[in-house]
Amino acid sequence: MRIVSRIKTLLLAAGVAGLFSLFSASVLAHSSLTASSPGNQSTVVSPEKLELTFNEGVRMLRLTLVHGASHNIEFGFTPSTEATNTYSYELPMLMMGAHTVNWTVIGSDGHPVNGTFIFTVSADGEEASVQSHSGAGHHHH
């Protein structure tokens, strides 16, 4: 009888621990970029817009587009006060070469997350399209 009681206690404890780990994982999950247009590492003709999609509603705190090493491109970004999953911005005609997108968001957990992705503008590039991101390239604070 004692062995059965101990087994029941151990199984109950294991079940409770499992529930706590599932709860913790969902609470600790941070916002992440799931897709963008242009896509990361893509080679495109000058895109008409920049689009970022996240795994949850986020507030976009910072978004920059840099050509080459240090040429910031103005495209009308202003920080958002309301959370949404997808942000889209019209772009001016971009110069040929590498472009870096730097973003910082705050998700439902209240933690800022930032990331970077790169695309290249080329005369023989493809039309920009939405491409999935793997979750690499972002950092939690």
Secondary structure as GFF3:
##gff-version 3
##sequence-region A 1 141
A	DSSP	alpha_helix	2	28	.	.	.	ID=ss1
A	DSSP	beta_strand	33	37	.	.	.	ID=ss2
A	DSSP	beta_strand	42	44	.	.	.	ID=ss3
A	DSSP	beta_strand	49	67	.	.	.	ID=ss4
A	DSSP	beta_strand	71	72	.	.	.	ID=ss5
A	DSSP	beta_strand	84	90	.	.	.	ID=ss6
A	DSSP	beta_strand	97	106	.	.	.	ID=ss7
A	DSSP	beta_strand	112	121	.	.	.	ID=ss8
A	DSSP	beta_strand	131	132	.	.	.	ID=ss9
A	DSSP	beta_strand	138	140	.	.	.	ID=ss10
###
